[in-house]
Amino acid sequence: MSDKKRVLITGGAGFLGSHLCDRFLAEGYHVIAMDNLITGDLANIEHLFGKEDFEFHHADVSKFVFVPGKLDYILHFASPASPIDYLKIPIQTLKVGSLGTHNLLGLARVKGARMLIASTSEVYGDPEIHPQVEEYFGNVNPVGPRGCYDEAKRFQEAITMAYHNHHGLETRIVRIFNTYGPRMRLNDGRVLPAFLSQALRGENLTVFGDGSQTRSFCYVDDLVEGIYRLLLSDYALPVNVGNPDEITIKEFGEEIAKLMNVEFKPTYQELPQNDPMKRKPDITKAREILGWEPKVDRAEGLRRTLEYFKEHVQGVATGQVNNTPRTF
């Protein structure tokens, strides 16, 4: 067997998972991508098929996980991540965060692997402190429509820390804030692809509420760098990884319109239940522990993302892509 380090990336055909596959292959790892393709897309990793150090397993980690041979690292990124998905499949969302995480922690223990889980800024809910620091426990409604995702991730953190403390398992927890870039689905329901798709079709941009709610957008390459550094660090508690450059949704819509060289014409709709009004990471820990901070500014990141959408997405100009935009 090769002496190359082997990494399992669940959700490997998804937006973030596929970029992680690229990064670990570039770093000289043998990469095993696993996905049940509920929200993932083989098109995101088709350029990797045929590579000697890449393999794909079509499997649902909520049911059973088996990987032959050694494993050095596991990155658990299998989960619906946008409202349009997890509001449609709430039970699968809860299961992948609970049963799936349990199965993978067991696999990590058997293999002696270090495991990193993809948590989220949504564990903070609609935050009462700003910006959000890792010590904040959050303000989450467990029985609201978003509870299936928020509580799945909160449980995921809890069971991961239990394995770390009780079994001595090497674990890492990344809390991911709003991320964007190539391979996002235009119909994934989040604000950036929704705005881009509407602008490409010449439609008004749908703004929920009055547009005063804020988000902080991190380009995917920066996020992947932070995740890579965290995995190889010695820090087991949660770490925020995101871009602290905060902007209101209305201002963001104006930026998109300017980028697309169209007039900003918003259509206002009612704010969804429990939609966070503020979102901005405190990245002090990432800076101090990982030596990480984002490098790609929003203007450059948006330019790269728009070029991807223009080149790769079918049906945009004809309106065949069905979007249900949200501000999450």
N, C-alpha and C positions, 0 to 999 in steps of 0.2 A: 504493500500500500504506500502511496505517496506520503512524503513527510510534510506536505503542504497542510496548513491549517484549514479546517473545514468548518463552514458556517451554514447554519440553517436559517433561512429568512422566510417566516410565514407571512402570508399576504404578499408574496413576492411578485405577483402579477399586477399589483395595485400601483397607484401613483408613487407613493413613497417607497414601497418595497422594491419596485423595479429600479429606482435610482440607487437604492442600497445595493442591489445585485451588481449594478455597473461599478460602484465604488469598490466593493470587496474583490471583484474580479481584477480591477485595475491594481489593487494592492497585493495581488498574488495569491488570493485564497481560492480554495475549491468551494463553490457556492451551490447550495441546494435550495432552490426556491420551492415553496409549497403554497398552494392556493386552491380553494374550491370554486373559484371563478364566479361567485355570486355577484360581487361588485368588481373584481379584478378583470383584466383583459389580456389575453395572450399577446395581443399586438404590442403591449408595453415591453415584452421580453423576447419577441420573435427574433430580434437581432442577435440574441445570445444563444439560440439553439444551434447546435453544431460545435460550439466551443467545448474544448476538452474538459475544462474545469467548471462547466455549468451543467446542472441537471434540474429537471422540473418534476415535481410530484403533484398530481391532482388529488388532493385529499382535504377532508374537513377535520381540522384539529379539535373541534368540539366533540368528535366521536372517538377518534383513536389516532395516535401518532406513532409511526414506526419509521426509523431511519437506520439502515444498516451501517456498520462501521463506526469509526470514531467521530465525535463532534467536539469542537473546541468552543464554539459560540452558538447561541441561539438568539435571534432577534424576533420578537413576537409582534408583528405588525398586521396580523390578520384581524380585521374588524371593519364593518361599515364605518365610515368616518364623516359622512355628510348627512344632513337632516333628511334629504329626499330618500336616502337609503334606510337609515335606522328607524325612521317613522313608519316605513313600509314593512320592515322585517325586525320588529323590536325583540322578539324572542330569540332569533338567531344572534342578534347583537349582544343580548345578555349572556347567551351560552358561550360565545367565543371569548368573552371577557372573563367568564367564570370557569366553565368546564374546560375550555380550550387552554386557558392559562394553567389550570391544574394539571392537565395532561402534559403540557410542555415543561412545567417545573419538574414533574416526575421524570421526564426524559432527560432533562438537564442533570438531575441528580444521579441517574443511572450512568450517564455518559461522562460525568465529571466536567460538564460544560458550564461556562459562564453565560447567564441569560440576561438580556436587556429587554424590558417591556416598553411598548409605546403607550405612554399615558398621554394626558391631554390637559390643556388649559380649562377644559370643561369641568374638571374636578373642582374648580373654584366656583362654578355656577355663575349666578349674577352677583359679582363680588361687591362686598361692602368696604373693601380696602383697595387702594389704587396707588401705584401699580401692584400687581400680585406677586407676593413673595412665597417661597416654598413652605414657609411655616404657617401660612394661612390655611385654615381647615375648610373654607368654602361656604357657600350659601346655595345649596342644591335642593330642589324639590324632588324627592324620590318617587312621587306618584304622578308627576306631571308628564307631558308627552316626551320630554327630553330625558326623563329619568332612566330610560332603558340604556342610553349611552353613558350618561354621567355616572350612574351607579355601577355599571359594568366596569368602567375604568377605575372607580374608587375601590371596588372589590379586588380588581386586578392588582392594584398597588398593595392592598392589605395582605392578600395571600402570598404575594411575592416577598414582602417583608417577613411574613411568618416563616417561609422556607429559608430565608436568609438567617433569621435569628434562631430558629429551632433546629434546622439541619446544617447550618453553616454554608449554605449554597451561595456561590458568587453571583450576585444579582446587581442590576443597574436599572434605574427608573428615569426615563426622560419624559418631561411634561412638554408636549409640543403645542406651540401657539400657531395661529393661522399661517399656513404655508401655501405657496403657489408656485407654478412653473409648468414646463412642458409635461405632457401626459395627464394633466387634469382632464376629467371628462367635462365637456361643455354643458352637459345636462346634470351635473352632479349636485346642483342646488345651492352651492355656495356663492357668495356675492361676486367674487372675481370672475369665474366663468359665466355666471349669469349676465353680468354687465357686458362682458366682452361679446357674448353671443348676441345679446340684444342690439348692441352697437353695430355689429357686423351685419345684422339683418335690417338696420335702419329703424329699429323700434325705440320707443321711449324706455328709459331705464327704470326698473321697478325698485322703489325705495320703500322699505318697511318703516313704519313710524314716521317721525319727522326727519330722519337721517342724522340725528345728533349722536346716535350711539357710535362707539369707536371700535376700531380693530387695529391690530398691528401685524403687518404682513411680512413674512420672511421668505426669501427666495430659496428654492429647494436645495440648491448646491450648498448654501450656507448651513441649512438644517442638517444635511447629510454629514457635513464636516463636524458639526457639534455632536451628533450621535456617535460618529466614529471615535471621537476623542473621549466621550463619556464611557463607551464600551471598554476602552483600553485604560481607563483611569482606575483609581482605587477607591472611588466614592460610591457608597451604596444607597444613600438617601436620594430623594427626588431632586432633579435639576431642571429648571426652566430653560428651554432652548427656543428662542424666538427673536424677532426684531422689535426693539422697544420704540421704534418710530411710529407713533400713534397718529391716526387720522380718523375723522368722522366719515361715516358712510356717504354722506352727501358730498363731502370734499373728494372722496375717492371716486364717486361717479363723475365729478367734474374732471378729474385727472384722466379717467378712461375716455371720456368724450373728447378731451383735448388730444390725447394720443391717437384717437381714431379720426381726428379732424372732422368731428360732427358737433352739432349743437347739443348741449346738455338739456334734455327734456325729461324730467323725472315724472313718474306716475307713482303717487303715494298710496300705500296700502296699510292695513292694520298691522301693528307689530305682533309677531307670534308670541304665544305664551312662554314666559320664562326666558325670553331672548335677552342675553346679557347686554347691559347698557355700556359697560366699559370692558376693555380687554387690552392689557399692556403688561408684558412680562418685566419683572425685575430680574436682570440677568447677572447680578453681582456674583453669584456662585459660579456660573458658567465662565465668567471672566477670570475669577480668582483660581478656580480649581482646574479648569480645562484650558485656560488661556485662549478662550474662544469669544468672538463677537462677530456679528454679521458684516460681510464685506460688500455685498451687492446692494446698491441703493434701489429704491422702488422704481425709478424711471427706467433704469437699465433692465431690471427684472421683468417689468411689464413689457418692454420692447421684445425681449427674448420670448416671453410667453405668447405674445401676439403673433410673432413670426411662426411659432409652432402651430398655433390654431389655424392660421391661414394656410399652412402647408398640409396639415394632417387631417383636419376635421371635414368630413363630407356633410353636405346638407345644410350648411350654415346659411349660405346665400339664399337657398330656396325655402328656408324655414322648416326643414324637415326635422331638425333637432328640437326635441320637446323639453323646455326648461320650466322648472318650478323654482324661481329664485328665492333665496333666503338671505338674511344678513349675517348668518352665523359664520 
